[in-house]
């Protein structure tokens, strides 16, 4: 029973610290731009990251060789 007298103030103290941290994030403007981070994650900025890449996809002959594949495992 003695542990309740120690754990209850500890729980209240931790809850108060969490509440103060949340209030600090509100005051510092952490939640002002909720949509900005979501749109930045979706935006296509691959060209900025890799300036040597071309915007045009390669032709089929350049990217994948078109050779016939023999299927020897086929049962008849």
N, C-alpha and C positions, 0 to 999 in steps of 0.2 A: 504494500500500500504506500510505502514511502517513495517508491519510484514515480508515482503519479504527481507528487509534489515537486519533483524535479523535471519530469517530462512535460507537464502542462505549461509552465513558464517558458521552457525551451521551445515548445511548439508555437506559443504566442509570439515569442521573440523572432523566430524564423518567419512566421507569417507577416509580422510587421516589417521585417527587412525586405521580404518579397514585395509587399505593398509599396514600400518606399522606392524600390528599384523600378516598379511599374510606373509610379508617379513621375520619377525622373525621366523615363523614356518618353512619357507624354509631354513633359515640359521641353525636352530637347528636340522634339519634332521628329521622332523616329517613325511615326505613323502618318505623316503628312502626305506622302506620295505612295499610296497603296498599289496603284496600277502601274507605276513606272517600272518597278522591278520585274513584274510579270511580262510586260511588253519588251523589256530589254532581253529577257531570256528567250523570247519567241523570235525577235527580229533576226533577219538573215544578214549577218555581218562577216561571213566567211571570206569575202573578197578583201576586207580590211586586214584580216589576220594573215592571209596568204597572198601577197601581191603578185607572185609569179604565176598563179593559176589563171587560166583563161575562162572567160564567161561562157564560151561555147563548149558544149559537150563533144567529146571526140567521136569521129565516125565509127561505124560498126567494124569496119575493116581494121582500124587502128587499135581499137580497144580489145576486141575479142577475135581470135582467129576462128574462122568458120571452117572447120574440118569435120568430115563425117566420122561418127563414132561407131565402132563395131561393137555389137553386143554379143559376146560369146556365152553369156549365162542364159540365153533364151532357150526355153524348152519347147520342143515341137511335138 
